[in-house]
Amino acid sequence: MSEKLKKVECDPKCGFMVRSHDEKEIVDITTAHAKKSHNMTVTEADVKKMMKDA
Ligand SMILES: [Zn+2]
């Protein structure tokens, strides 16, 4: 387990940010956030595109 720390940031107006070493956790949290806060369905591929080194 030597994955880099990654982060996903939502729209600045939203302010949501998640940061983890665990990509799966980021995917889970981001998809749940998108659904709950934006009524949007994002796929794992979408989240990975949004992911940056933190
Ligand atoms: Zn958001």
mmCIF file of the protein (N, C-alpha, C, O) and its ligand, coordinates in Angstrom:
data_MODEL
# 
_entry.id   MODEL 
# 
loop_
_entity.id 
_entity.type 
_entity.pdbx_number_of_molecules 
1 polymer     1 
2 non-polymer 1 
# 
_entity_poly.entity_id                      1 
_entity_poly.type                           'polypeptide(L)' 
_entity_poly.nstd_linkage                   no 
_entity_poly.nstd_monomer                   no 
_entity_poly.pdbx_seq_one_letter_code       MSEKLKKVECDPKCGFMVRSHDEKEIVDITTAHAKKSHNMTVTEADVKKMMKDA 
_entity_poly.pdbx_seq_one_letter_code_can   MSEKLKKVECDPKCGFMVRSHDEKEIVDITTAHAKKSHNMTVTEADVKKMMKDA 
_entity_poly.pdbx_strand_id                 A 
# 
loop_
_entity_poly_seq.entity_id 
_entity_poly_seq.num 
_entity_poly_seq.mon_id 
_entity_poly_seq.hetero 
1 1  MET n 
1 2  SER n 
1 3  GLU n 
1 4  LYS n 
1 5  LEU n 
1 6  LYS n 
1 7  LYS n 
1 8  VAL n 
1 9  GLU n 
1 10 CYS n 
1 11 ASP n 
1 12 PRO n 
1 13 LYS n 
1 14 CYS n 
1 15 GLY n 
1 16 PHE n 
1 17 MET n 
1 18 VAL n 
1 19 ARG n 
1 20 SER n 
1 21 HIS n 
1 22 ASP n 
1 23 GLU n 
1 24 LYS n 
1 25 GLU n 
1 26 ILE n 
1 27 VAL n 
1 28 ASP n 
1 29 ILE n 
1 30 THR n 
1 31 THR n 
1 32 ALA n 
1 33 HIS n 
1 34 ALA n 
1 35 LYS n 
1 36 LYS n 
1 37 SER n 
1 38 HIS n 
1 39 ASN n 
1 40 MET n 
1 41 THR n 
1 42 VAL n 
1 43 THR n 
1 44 GLU n 
1 45 ALA n 
1 46 ASP n 
1 47 VAL n 
1 48 LYS n 
1 49 LYS n 
1 50 MET n 
1 51 MET n 
1 52 LYS n 
1 53 ASP n 
1 54 ALA n 
# 
loop_
_struct_asym.id 
_struct_asym.entity_id 
A 1 
B 2 
# 
loop_
_chem_comp.id 
_chem_comp.type 
_chem_comp.mon_nstd_flag 
ALA 'L-peptide linking' y 
ARG 'L-peptide linking' y 
ASN 'L-peptide linking' y 
ASP 'L-peptide linking' y 
CYS 'L-peptide linking' y 
GLU 'L-peptide linking' y 
GLY 'peptide linking'   y 
HIS 'L-peptide linking' y 
ILE 'L-peptide linking' y 
LEU 'L-peptide linking' y 
LYS 'L-peptide linking' y 
MET 'L-peptide linking' y 
PHE 'L-peptide linking' y 
PRO 'L-peptide linking' y 
SER 'L-peptide linking' y 
THR 'L-peptide linking' y 
VAL 'L-peptide linking' y 
ZN  non-polymer         . 
# 
_pdbx_entity_nonpoly.entity_id   2 
_pdbx_entity_nonpoly.name        ? 
_pdbx_entity_nonpoly.comp_id     ZN 
# 
_pdbx_nonpoly_scheme.asym_id         B 
_pdbx_nonpoly_scheme.entity_id       2 
_pdbx_nonpoly_scheme.mon_id          ZN 
_pdbx_nonpoly_scheme.ndb_seq_num     1 
_pdbx_nonpoly_scheme.pdb_seq_num     101 
_pdbx_nonpoly_scheme.auth_seq_num    101 
_pdbx_nonpoly_scheme.pdb_mon_id      ZN 
_pdbx_nonpoly_scheme.auth_mon_id     ZN 
_pdbx_nonpoly_scheme.pdb_strand_id   A 
_pdbx_nonpoly_scheme.pdb_ins_code    . 
# 
loop_
_atom_site.group_PDB 
_atom_site.id 
_atom_site.type_symbol 
_atom_site.label_atom_id 
_atom_site.label_alt_id 
_atom_site.label_comp_id 
_atom_site.label_asym_id 
_atom_site.label_entity_id 
_atom_site.label_seq_id 
_atom_site.pdbx_PDB_ins_code 
_atom_site.Cartn_x 
_atom_site.Cartn_y 
_atom_site.Cartn_z 
_atom_site.occupancy 
_atom_site.B_iso_or_equiv 
_atom_site.pdbx_formal_charge 
_atom_site.auth_seq_id 
_atom_site.auth_comp_id 
_atom_site.auth_asym_id 
_atom_site.auth_atom_id 
_atom_site.pdbx_PDB_model_num 
ATOM   1   N  N  . MET A 1 1  ? 0.847   -1.206 0.000   1.00 0.00 ? 1   MET A N  1 
ATOM   2   C  CA . MET A 1 1  ? 0.000   0.000  0.000   1.00 0.00 ? 1   MET A CA 1 
ATOM   3   C  C  . MET A 1 1  ? 0.877   1.249  0.000   1.00 0.00 ? 1   MET A C  1 
ATOM   4   O  O  . MET A 1 1  ? 1.227   1.765  1.062   1.00 0.00 ? 1   MET A O  1 
ATOM   5   N  N  . SER A 1 2  ? 1.227   1.727  -1.165  1.00 0.00 ? 2   SER A N  1 
ATOM   6   C  CA . SER A 1 2  ? 2.015   2.949  -1.231  1.00 0.00 ? 2   SER A CA 1 
ATOM   7   C  C  . SER A 1 2  ? 1.389   3.912  -2.226  1.00 0.00 ? 2   SER A C  1 
ATOM   8   O  O  . SER A 1 2  ? 2.083   4.570  -3.000  1.00 0.00 ? 2   SER A O  1 
ATOM   9   N  N  . GLU A 1 3  ? 0.064   3.981  -2.190  1.00 0.00 ? 3   GLU A N  1 
ATOM   10  C  CA . GLU A 1 3  ? -0.624  4.874  -3.106  1.00 0.00 ? 3   GLU A CA 1 
ATOM   11  C  C  . GLU A 1 3  ? -0.434  6.313  -2.668  1.00 0.00 ? 3   GLU A C  1 
ATOM   12  O  O  . GLU A 1 3  ? -0.306  6.627  -1.484  1.00 0.00 ? 3   GLU A O  1 
ATOM   13  N  N  . LYS A 1 4  ? -0.423  7.172  -3.673  1.00 0.00 ? 4   LYS A N  1 
ATOM   14  C  CA . LYS A 1 4  ? -0.286  8.595  -3.379  1.00 0.00 ? 4   LYS A CA 1 
ATOM   15  C  C  . LYS A 1 4  ? -1.590  9.146  -2.806  1.00 0.00 ? 4   LYS A C  1 
ATOM   16  O  O  . LYS A 1 4  ? -2.675  8.611  -3.036  1.00 0.00 ? 4   LYS A O  1 
ATOM   17  N  N  . LEU A 1 5  ? -1.444  10.213 -2.065  1.00 0.00 ? 5   LEU A N  1 
ATOM   18  C  CA . LEU A 1 5  ? -2.617  10.907 -1.561  1.00 0.00 ? 5   LEU A CA 1 
ATOM   19  C  C  . LEU A 1 5  ? -3.292  11.617 -2.733  1.00 0.00 ? 5   LEU A C  1 
ATOM   20  O  O  . LEU A 1 5  ? -2.669  12.393 -3.458  1.00 0.00 ? 5   LEU A O  1 
ATOM   21  N  N  . LYS A 1 6  ? -4.579  11.331 -2.897  1.00 0.00 ? 6   LYS A N  1 
ATOM   22  C  CA . LYS A 1 6  ? -5.339  11.927 -3.999  1.00 0.00 ? 6   LYS A CA 1 
ATOM   23  C  C  . LYS A 1 6  ? -6.460  12.778 -3.429  1.00 0.00 ? 6   LYS A C  1 
ATOM   24  O  O  . LYS A 1 6  ? -6.875  12.612 -2.282  1.00 0.00 ? 6   LYS A O  1 
ATOM   25  N  N  . LYS A 1 7  ? -6.940  13.697 -4.265  1.00 0.00 ? 7   LYS A N  1 
ATOM   26  C  CA . LYS A 1 7  ? -8.082  14.502 -3.822  1.00 0.00 ? 7   LYS A CA 1 
ATOM   27  C  C  . LYS A 1 7  ? -9.031  14.750 -4.981  1.00 0.00 ? 7   LYS A C  1 
ATOM   28  O  O  . LYS A 1 7  ? -8.648  14.708 -6.150  1.00 0.00 ? 7   LYS A O  1 
ATOM   29  N  N  . VAL A 1 8  ? -10.264 15.007 -4.627  1.00 0.00 ? 8   VAL A N  1 
ATOM   30  C  CA . VAL A 1 8  ? -11.283 15.427 -5.587  1.00 0.00 ? 8   VAL A CA 1 
ATOM   31  C  C  . VAL A 1 8  ? -11.961 16.653 -5.006  1.00 0.00 ? 8   VAL A C  1 
ATOM   32  O  O  . VAL A 1 8  ? -12.402 16.660 -3.857  1.00 0.00 ? 8   VAL A O  1 
ATOM   33  N  N  . GLU A 1 9  ? -12.032 17.686 -5.825  1.00 0.00 ? 9   GLU A N  1 
ATOM   34  C  CA . GLU A 1 9  ? -12.727 18.897 -5.394  1.00 0.00 ? 9   GLU A CA 1 
ATOM   35  C  C  . GLU A 1 9  ? -13.951 19.103 -6.258  1.00 0.00 ? 9   GLU A C  1 
ATOM   36  O  O  . GLU A 1 9  ? -13.905 18.957 -7.480  1.00 0.00 ? 9   GLU A O  1 
ATOM   37  N  N  . CYS A 1 10 ? -15.036 19.443 -5.609  1.00 0.00 ? 10  CYS A N  1 
ATOM   38  C  CA . CYS A 1 10 ? -16.278 19.754 -6.317  1.00 0.00 ? 10  CYS A CA 1 
ATOM   39  C  C  . CYS A 1 10 ? -16.212 21.214 -6.761  1.00 0.00 ? 10  CYS A C  1 
ATOM   40  O  O  . CYS A 1 10 ? -15.182 21.872 -6.613  1.00 0.00 ? 10  CYS A O  1 
ATOM   41  N  N  . ASP A 1 11 ? -17.306 21.704 -7.299  1.00 0.00 ? 11  ASP A N  1 
ATOM   42  C  CA . ASP A 1 11 ? -17.397 23.105 -7.690  1.00 0.00 ? 11  ASP A CA 1 
ATOM   43  C  C  . ASP A 1 11 ? -17.007 24.000 -6.506  1.00 0.00 ? 11  ASP A C  1 
ATOM   44  O  O  . ASP A 1 11 ? -17.397 23.722 -5.372  1.00 0.00 ? 11  ASP A O  1 
ATOM   45  N  N  . PRO A 1 12 ? -16.230 25.087 -6.761  1.00 0.00 ? 12  PRO A N  1 
ATOM   46  C  CA . PRO A 1 12 ? -15.845 25.968 -5.648  1.00 0.00 ? 12  PRO A CA 1 
ATOM   47  C  C  . PRO A 1 12 ? -17.049 26.525 -4.888  1.00 0.00 ? 12  PRO A C  1 
ATOM   48  O  O  . PRO A 1 12 ? -16.968 26.775 -3.686  1.00 0.00 ? 12  PRO A O  1 
ATOM   49  N  N  . LYS A 1 13 ? -18.154 26.716 -5.589  1.00 0.00 ? 13  LYS A N  1 
ATOM   50  C  CA . LYS A 1 13 ? -19.368 27.212 -4.930  1.00 0.00 ? 13  LYS A CA 1 
ATOM   51  C  C  . LYS A 1 13 ? -19.912 26.199 -3.943  1.00 0.00 ? 13  LYS A C  1 
ATOM   52  O  O  . LYS A 1 13 ? -20.551 26.553 -2.952  1.00 0.00 ? 13  LYS A O  1 
ATOM   53  N  N  . CYS A 1 14 ? -19.648 24.933 -4.229  1.00 0.00 ? 14  CYS A N  1 
ATOM   54  C  CA . CYS A 1 14 ? -20.117 23.850 -3.368  1.00 0.00 ? 14  CYS A CA 1 
ATOM   55  C  C  . CYS A 1 14 ? -19.182 23.703 -2.177  1.00 0.00 ? 14  CYS A C  1 
ATOM   56  O  O  . CYS A 1 14 ? -19.626 23.600 -1.033  1.00 0.00 ? 14  CYS A O  1 
ATOM   57  N  N  . GLY A 1 15 ? -17.879 23.695 -2.456  1.00 0.00 ? 15  GLY A N  1 
ATOM   58  C  CA . GLY A 1 15 ? -16.900 23.616 -1.372  1.00 0.00 ? 15  GLY A CA 1 
ATOM   59  C  C  . GLY A 1 15 ? -16.564 22.215 -0.911  1.00 0.00 ? 15  GLY A C  1 
ATOM   60  O  O  . GLY A 1 15 ? -15.753 22.038 -0.002  1.00 0.00 ? 15  GLY A O  1 
ATOM   61  N  N  . PHE A 1 16 ? -17.170 21.228 -1.520  1.00 0.00 ? 16  PHE A N  1 
ATOM   62  C  CA . PHE A 1 16 ? -16.898 19.847 -1.134  1.00 0.00 ? 16  PHE A CA 1 
ATOM   63  C  C  . PHE A 1 16 ? -15.498 19.419 -1.576  1.00 0.00 ? 16  PHE A C  1 
ATOM   64  O  O  . PHE A 1 16 ? -15.080 19.708 -2.698  1.00 0.00 ? 16  PHE A O  1 
ATOM   65  N  N  . MET A 1 17 ? -14.787 18.738 -0.701  1.00 0.00 ? 17  MET A N  1 
ATOM   66  C  CA . MET A 1 17 ? -13.475 18.209 -1.046  1.00 0.00 ? 17  MET A CA 1 
ATOM   67  C  C  . MET A 1 17 ? -13.254 16.908 -0.285  1.00 0.00 ? 17  MET A C  1 
ATOM   68  O  O  . MET A 1 17 ? -13.585 16.801 0.896   1.00 0.00 ? 17  MET A O  1 
ATOM   69  N  N  . VAL A 1 18 ? -12.695 15.932 -0.972  1.00 0.00 ? 18  VAL A N  1 
ATOM   70  C  CA . VAL A 1 18 ? -12.357 14.679 -0.297  1.00 0.00 ? 18  VAL A CA 1 
ATOM   71  C  C  . VAL A 1 18 ? -10.919 14.337 -0.638  1.00 0.00 ? 18  VAL A C  1 
ATOM   72  O  O  . VAL A 1 18 ? -10.474 14.505 -1.773  1.00 0.00 ? 18  VAL A O  1 
ATOM   73  N  N  . ARG A 1 19 ? -10.204 13.854 0.366   1.00 0.00 ? 19  ARG A N  1 
ATOM   74  C  CA . ARG A 1 19 ? -8.790  13.542 0.178   1.00 0.00 ? 19  ARG A CA 1 
ATOM   75  C  C  . ARG A 1 19 ? -8.500  12.208 0.879   1.00 0.00 ? 19  ARG A C  1 
ATOM   76  O  O  . ARG A 1 19 ? -8.847  12.021 2.045   1.00 0.00 ? 19  ARG A O  1 
ATOM   77  N  N  . SER A 1 20 ? -7.863  11.291 0.154   1.00 0.00 ? 20  SER A N  1 
ATOM   78  C  CA . SER A 1 20 ? -7.588  9.978  0.730   1.00 0.00 ? 20  SER A CA 1 
ATOM   79  C  C  . SER A 1 20 ? -6.486  9.279  -0.048  1.00 0.00 ? 20  SER A C  1 
ATOM   80  O  O  . SER A 1 20 ? -6.193  9.629  -1.191  1.00 0.00 ? 20  SER A O  1 
ATOM   81  N  N  . HIS A 1 21 ? -5.886  8.291  0.586   1.00 0.00 ? 21  HIS A N  1 
ATOM   82  C  CA . HIS A 1 21 ? -4.961  7.418  -0.136  1.00 0.00 ? 21  HIS A CA 1 
ATOM   83  C  C  . HIS A 1 21 ? -5.721  6.323  -0.867  1.00 0.00 ? 21  HIS A C  1 
ATOM   84  O  O  . HIS A 1 21 ? -5.170  5.623  -1.717  1.00 0.00 ? 21  HIS A O  1 
ATOM   85  N  N  . ASP A 1 22 ? -6.984  6.191  -0.523  1.00 0.00 ? 22  ASP A N  1 
ATOM   86  C  CA . ASP A 1 22 ? -7.781  5.078  -1.018  1.00 0.00 ? 22  ASP A CA 1 
ATOM   87  C  C  . ASP A 1 22 ? -8.719  5.569  -2.127  1.00 0.00 ? 22  ASP A C  1 
ATOM   88  O  O  . ASP A 1 22 ? -9.725  6.225  -1.857  1.00 0.00 ? 22  ASP A O  1 
ATOM   89  N  N  . GLU A 1 23 ? -8.373  5.242  -3.376  1.00 0.00 ? 23  GLU A N  1 
ATOM   90  C  CA . GLU A 1 23 ? -9.175  5.722  -4.509  1.00 0.00 ? 23  GLU A CA 1 
ATOM   91  C  C  . GLU A 1 23 ? -10.624 5.253  -4.424  1.00 0.00 ? 23  GLU A C  1 
ATOM   92  O  O  . GLU A 1 23 ? -11.549 5.978  -4.788  1.00 0.00 ? 23  GLU A O  1 
ATOM   93  N  N  . LYS A 1 24 ? -10.801 4.041  -3.943  1.00 0.00 ? 24  LYS A N  1 
ATOM   94  C  CA . LYS A 1 24 ? -12.168 3.502  -3.831  1.00 0.00 ? 24  LYS A CA 1 
ATOM   95  C  C  . LYS A 1 24 ? -12.999 4.337  -2.869  1.00 0.00 ? 24  LYS A C  1 
ATOM   96  O  O  . LYS A 1 24 ? -14.179 4.597  -3.103  1.00 0.00 ? 24  LYS A O  1 
ATOM   97  N  N  . GLU A 1 25 ? -12.356 4.753  -1.778  1.00 0.00 ? 25  GLU A N  1 
ATOM   98  C  CA . GLU A 1 25 ? -13.055 5.572  -0.794  1.00 0.00 ? 25  GLU A CA 1 
ATOM   99  C  C  . GLU A 1 25 ? -13.441 6.913  -1.431  1.00 0.00 ? 25  GLU A C  1 
ATOM   100 O  O  . GLU A 1 25 ? -14.554 7.401  -1.234  1.00 0.00 ? 25  GLU A O  1 
ATOM   101 N  N  . ILE A 1 26 ? -12.527 7.497  -2.183  1.00 0.00 ? 26  ILE A N  1 
ATOM   102 C  CA . ILE A 1 26 ? -12.818 8.770  -2.851  1.00 0.00 ? 26  ILE A CA 1 
ATOM   103 C  C  . ILE A 1 26 ? -13.975 8.602  -3.825  1.00 0.00 ? 26  ILE A C  1 
ATOM   104 O  O  . ILE A 1 26 ? -14.871 9.444  -3.888  1.00 0.00 ? 26  ILE A O  1 
ATOM   105 N  N  . VAL A 1 27 ? -13.951 7.515  -4.582  1.00 0.00 ? 27  VAL A N  1 
ATOM   106 C  CA . VAL A 1 27 ? -15.034 7.246  -5.538  1.00 0.00 ? 27  VAL A CA 1 
ATOM   107 C  C  . VAL A 1 27 ? -16.368 7.128  -4.797  1.00 0.00 ? 27  VAL A C  1 
ATOM   108 O  O  . VAL A 1 27 ? -17.365 7.729  -5.199  1.00 0.00 ? 27  VAL A O  1 
ATOM   109 N  N  . ASP A 1 28 ? -16.377 6.356  -3.724  1.00 0.00 ? 28  ASP A N  1 
ATOM   110 C  CA . ASP A 1 28 ? -17.609 6.156  -2.961  1.00 0.00 ? 28  ASP A CA 1 
ATOM   111 C  C  . ASP A 1 28 ? -18.146 7.475  -2.408  1.00 0.00 ? 28  ASP A C  1 
ATOM   112 O  O  . ASP A 1 28 ? -19.334 7.773  -2.536  1.00 0.00 ? 28  ASP A O  1 
ATOM   113 N  N  . ILE A 1 29 ? -17.270 8.254  -1.798  1.00 0.00 ? 29  ILE A N  1 
ATOM   114 C  CA . ILE A 1 29 ? -17.694 9.498  -1.155  1.00 0.00 ? 29  ILE A CA 1 
ATOM   115 C  C  . ILE A 1 29 ? -18.147 10.508 -2.204  1.00 0.00 ? 29  ILE A C  1 
ATOM   116 O  O  . ILE A 1 29 ? -19.140 11.210 -2.011  1.00 0.00 ? 29  ILE A O  1 
ATOM   117 N  N  . THR A 1 30 ? -17.409 10.579 -3.326  1.00 0.00 ? 30  THR A N  1 
ATOM   118 C  CA . THR A 1 30 ? -17.747 11.559 -4.356  1.00 0.00 ? 30  THR A CA 1 
ATOM   119 C  C  . THR A 1 30 ? -19.055 11.204 -5.061  1.00 0.00 ? 30  THR A C  1 
ATOM   120 O  O  . THR A 1 30 ? -19.871 12.085 -5.331  1.00 0.00 ? 30  THR A O  1 
ATOM   121 N  N  . THR A 1 31 ? -19.260 9.928  -5.359  1.00 0.00 ? 31  THR A N  1 
ATOM   122 C  CA . THR A 1 31 ? -20.519 9.552  -6.010  1.00 0.00 ? 31  THR A CA 1 
ATOM   123 C  C  . THR A 1 31 ? -21.692 9.806  -5.069  1.00 0.00 ? 31  THR A C  1 
ATOM   124 O  O  . THR A 1 31 ? -22.749 10.259 -5.509  1.00 0.00 ? 31  THR A O  1 
ATOM   125 N  N  . ALA A 1 32 ? -21.520 9.521  -3.788  1.00 0.00 ? 32  ALA A N  1 
ATOM   126 C  CA . ALA A 1 32 ? -22.583 9.771  -2.813  1.00 0.00 ? 32  ALA A CA 1 
ATOM   127 C  C  . ALA A 1 32 ? -22.864 11.264 -2.699  1.00 0.00 ? 32  ALA A C  1 
ATOM   128 O  O  . ALA A 1 32 ? -24.021 11.678 -2.626  1.00 0.00 ? 32  ALA A O  1 
ATOM   129 N  N  . HIS A 1 33 ? -21.803 12.076 -2.683  1.00 0.00 ? 33  HIS A N  1 
ATOM   130 C  CA . HIS A 1 33 ? -21.962 13.528 -2.606  1.00 0.00 ? 33  HIS A CA 1 
ATOM   131 C  C  . HIS A 1 33 ? -22.686 14.067 -3.836  1.00 0.00 ? 33  HIS A C  1 
ATOM   132 O  O  . HIS A 1 33 ? -23.604 14.878 -3.710  1.00 0.00 ? 33  HIS A O  1 
ATOM   133 N  N  . ALA A 1 34 ? -22.280 13.623 -5.026  1.00 0.00 ? 34  ALA A N  1 
ATOM   134 C  CA . ALA A 1 34 ? -22.879 14.109 -6.265  1.00 0.00 ? 34  ALA A CA 1 
ATOM   135 C  C  . ALA A 1 34 ? -24.373 13.793 -6.299  1.00 0.00 ? 34  ALA A C  1 
ATOM   136 O  O  . ALA A 1 34 ? -25.183 14.615 -6.729  1.00 0.00 ? 34  ALA A O  1 
ATOM   137 N  N  . LYS A 1 35 ? -24.720 12.614 -5.851  1.00 0.00 ? 35  LYS A N  1 
ATOM   138 C  CA . LYS A 1 35 ? -26.115 12.189 -5.850  1.00 0.00 ? 35  LYS A CA 1 
ATOM   139 C  C  . LYS A 1 35 ? -26.924 12.994 -4.850  1.00 0.00 ? 35  LYS A C  1 
ATOM   140 O  O  . LYS A 1 35 ? -28.009 13.487 -5.158  1.00 0.00 ? 35  LYS A O  1 
ATOM   141 N  N  . LYS A 1 36 ? -26.375 13.119 -3.635  1.00 0.00 ? 36  LYS A N  1 
ATOM   142 C  CA . LYS A 1 36 ? -27.104 13.753 -2.541  1.00 0.00 ? 36  LYS A CA 1 
ATOM   143 C  C  . LYS A 1 36 ? -27.197 15.272 -2.735  1.00 0.00 ? 36  LYS A C  1 
ATOM   144 O  O  . LYS A 1 36 ? -28.266 15.856 -2.557  1.00 0.00 ? 36  LYS A O  1 
ATOM   145 N  N  . SER A 1 37 ? -26.083 15.908 -3.100  1.00 0.00 ? 37  SER A N  1 
ATOM   146 C  CA . SER A 1 37 ? -26.038 17.364 -3.129  1.00 0.00 ? 37  SER A CA 1 
ATOM   147 C  C  . SER A 1 37 ? -26.369 17.950 -4.490  1.00 0.00 ? 37  SER A C  1 
ATOM   148 O  O  . SER A 1 37 ? -26.817 19.094 -4.574  1.00 0.00 ? 37  SER A O  1 
ATOM   149 N  N  . HIS A 1 38 ? -26.157 17.186 -5.563  1.00 0.00 ? 38  HIS A N  1 
ATOM   150 C  CA . HIS A 1 38 ? -26.333 17.741 -6.904  1.00 0.00 ? 38  HIS A CA 1 
ATOM   151 C  C  . HIS A 1 38 ? -27.299 16.930 -7.748  1.00 0.00 ? 38  HIS A C  1 
ATOM   152 O  O  . HIS A 1 38 ? -27.541 17.266 -8.907  1.00 0.00 ? 38  HIS A O  1 
ATOM   153 N  N  . ASN A 1 39 ? -27.855 15.863 -7.180  1.00 0.00 ? 39  ASN A N  1 
ATOM   154 C  CA . ASN A 1 39 ? -28.756 14.991 -7.924  1.00 0.00 ? 39  ASN A CA 1 
ATOM   155 C  C  . ASN A 1 39 ? -28.116 14.541 -9.236  1.00 0.00 ? 39  ASN A C  1 
ATOM   156 O  O  . ASN A 1 39 ? -28.776 14.454 -10.272 1.00 0.00 ? 39  ASN A O  1 
ATOM   157 N  N  . MET A 1 40 ? -26.825 14.259 -9.165  1.00 0.00 ? 40  MET A N  1 
ATOM   158 C  CA . MET A 1 40 ? -26.062 13.848 -10.342 1.00 0.00 ? 40  MET A CA 1 
ATOM   159 C  C  . MET A 1 40 ? -25.534 12.431 -10.139 1.00 0.00 ? 40  MET A C  1 
ATOM   160 O  O  . MET A 1 40 ? -25.150 12.043 -9.036  1.00 0.00 ? 40  MET A O  1 
ATOM   161 N  N  . THR A 1 41 ? -25.526 11.681 -11.216 1.00 0.00 ? 41  THR A N  1 
ATOM   162 C  CA . THR A 1 41 ? -24.920 10.353 -11.152 1.00 0.00 ? 41  THR A CA 1 
ATOM   163 C  C  . THR A 1 41 ? -23.566 10.405 -11.836 1.00 0.00 ? 41  THR A C  1 
ATOM   164 O  O  . THR A 1 41 ? -23.481 10.639 -13.041 1.00 0.00 ? 41  THR A O  1 
ATOM   165 N  N  . VAL A 1 42 ? -22.523 10.188 -11.077 1.00 0.00 ? 42  VAL A N  1 
ATOM   166 C  CA . VAL A 1 42 ? -21.179 10.151 -11.653 1.00 0.00 ? 42  VAL A CA 1 
ATOM   167 C  C  . VAL A 1 42 ? -20.630 8.731  -11.541 1.00 0.00 ? 42  VAL A C  1 
ATOM   168 O  O  . VAL A 1 42 ? -20.880 8.019  -10.569 1.00 0.00 ? 42  VAL A O  1 
ATOM   169 N  N  . THR A 1 43 ? -19.891 8.353  -12.543 1.00 0.00 ? 43  THR A N  1 
ATOM   170 C  CA . THR A 1 43 ? -19.315 7.008  -12.566 1.00 0.00 ? 43  THR A CA 1 
ATOM   171 C  C  . THR A 1 43 ? -17.927 7.029  -11.944 1.00 0.00 ? 43  THR A C  1 
ATOM   172 O  O  . THR A 1 43 ? -17.347 8.087  -11.698 1.00 0.00 ? 43  THR A O  1 
ATOM   173 N  N  . GLU A 1 44 ? -17.418 5.843  -11.700 1.00 0.00 ? 44  GLU A N  1 
ATOM   174 C  CA . GLU A 1 44 ? -16.063 5.716  -11.179 1.00 0.00 ? 44  GLU A CA 1 
ATOM   175 C  C  . GLU A 1 44 ? -15.065 6.395  -12.132 1.00 0.00 ? 44  GLU A C  1 
ATOM   176 O  O  . GLU A 1 44 ? -14.113 7.037  -11.685 1.00 0.00 ? 44  GLU A O  1 
ATOM   177 N  N  . ALA A 1 45 ? -15.291 6.249  -13.451 1.00 0.00 ? 45  ALA A N  1 
ATOM   178 C  CA . ALA A 1 45 ? -14.395 6.871  -14.437 1.00 0.00 ? 45  ALA A CA 1 
ATOM   179 C  C  . ALA A 1 45 ? -14.444 8.395  -14.327 1.00 0.00 ? 45  ALA A C  1 
ATOM   180 O  O  . ALA A 1 45 ? -13.420 9.067  -14.450 1.00 0.00 ? 45  ALA A O  1 
ATOM   181 N  N  . ASP A 1 46 ? -15.648 8.935  -14.094 1.00 0.00 ? 46  ASP A N  1 
ATOM   182 C  CA . ASP A 1 46 ? -15.781 10.394 -13.928 1.00 0.00 ? 46  ASP A CA 1 
ATOM   183 C  C  . ASP A 1 46 ? -14.976 10.878 -12.729 1.00 0.00 ? 46  ASP A C  1 
ATOM   184 O  O  . ASP A 1 46 ? -14.266 11.880 -12.806 1.00 0.00 ? 46  ASP A O  1 
ATOM   185 N  N  . VAL A 1 47 ? -15.097 10.156 -11.624 1.00 0.00 ? 47  VAL A N  1 
ATOM   186 C  CA . VAL A 1 47 ? -14.385 10.543 -10.411 1.00 0.00 ? 47  VAL A CA 1 
ATOM   187 C  C  . VAL A 1 47 ? -12.875 10.481 -10.648 1.00 0.00 ? 47  VAL A C  1 
ATOM   188 O  O  . VAL A 1 47 ? -12.134 11.360 -10.209 1.00 0.00 ? 47  VAL A O  1 
ATOM   189 N  N  . LYS A 1 48 ? -12.433 9.446  -11.338 1.00 0.00 ? 48  LYS A N  1 
ATOM   190 C  CA . LYS A 1 48 ? -10.995 9.309  -11.580 1.00 0.00 ? 48  LYS A CA 1 
ATOM   191 C  C  . LYS A 1 48 ? -10.456 10.443 -12.449 1.00 0.00 ? 48  LYS A C  1 
ATOM   192 O  O  . LYS A 1 48 ? -9.297  10.836 -12.320 1.00 0.00 ? 48  LYS A O  1 
ATOM   193 N  N  . LYS A 1 49 ? -11.307 10.967 -13.335 1.00 0.00 ? 49  LYS A N  1 
ATOM   194 C  CA . LYS A 1 49 ? -10.922 12.120 -14.145 1.00 0.00 ? 49  LYS A CA 1 
ATOM   195 C  C  . LYS A 1 49 ? -10.781 13.376 -13.295 1.00 0.00 ? 49  LYS A C  1 
ATOM   196 O  O  . LYS A 1 49 ? -9.958  14.247 -13.576 1.00 0.00 ? 49  LYS A O  1 
ATOM   197 N  N  . MET A 1 50 ? -11.604 13.451 -12.241 1.00 0.00 ? 50  MET A N  1 
ATOM   198 C  CA . MET A 1 50 ? -11.581 14.616 -11.341 1.00 0.00 ? 50  MET A CA 1 
ATOM   199 C  C  . MET A 1 50 ? -10.446 14.529 -10.320 1.00 0.00 ? 50  MET A C  1 
ATOM   200 O  O  . MET A 1 50 ? -10.114 15.514 -9.660  1.00 0.00 ? 50  MET A O  1 
ATOM   201 N  N  . MET A 1 51 ? -9.862  13.350 -10.201 1.00 0.00 ? 51  MET A N  1 
ATOM   202 C  CA . MET A 1 51 ? -8.885  13.099 -9.151  1.00 0.00 ? 51  MET A CA 1 
ATOM   203 C  C  . MET A 1 51 ? -7.539  13.759 -9.462  1.00 0.00 ? 51  MET A C  1 
ATOM   204 O  O  . MET A 1 51 ? -7.040  13.686 -10.585 1.00 0.00 ? 51  MET A O  1 
ATOM   205 N  N  . LYS A 1 52 ? -6.970  14.398 -8.451  1.00 0.00 ? 52  LYS A N  1 
ATOM   206 C  CA . LYS A 1 52 ? -5.653  15.023 -8.599  1.00 0.00 ? 52  LYS A CA 1 
ATOM   207 C  C  . LYS A 1 52 ? -4.756  14.590 -7.458  1.00 0.00 ? 52  LYS A C  1 
ATOM   208 O  O  . LYS A 1 52 ? -5.234  14.153 -6.411  1.00 0.00 ? 52  LYS A O  1 
ATOM   209 N  N  . ASP A 1 53 ? -3.469  14.711 -7.661  1.00 0.00 ? 53  ASP A N  1 
ATOM   210 C  CA . ASP A 1 53 ? -2.548  14.468 -6.549  1.00 0.00 ? 53  ASP A CA 1 
ATOM   211 C  C  . ASP A 1 53 ? -2.760  15.544 -5.492  1.00 0.00 ? 53  ASP A C  1 
ATOM   212 O  O  . ASP A 1 53 ? -2.884  16.728 -5.806  1.00 0.00 ? 53  ASP A O  1 
ATOM   213 N  N  . ALA A 1 54 ? -2.798  15.124 -4.262  1.00 0.00 ? 54  ALA A N  1 
ATOM   214 C  CA . ALA A 1 54 ? -3.039  16.084 -3.179  1.00 0.00 ? 54  ALA A CA 1 
ATOM   215 C  C  . ALA A 1 54 ? -1.726  16.423 -2.471  1.00 0.00 ? 54  ALA A C  1 
ATOM   216 O  O  . ALA A 1 54 ? -1.720  17.215 -1.529  1.00 0.00 ? 54  ALA A O  1 
HETATM 217 ZN ZN . ZN  B 2 .  ? -20.596 19.373 -4.628  1.00 0.00 2 101 ZN  A ZN 1 
# 
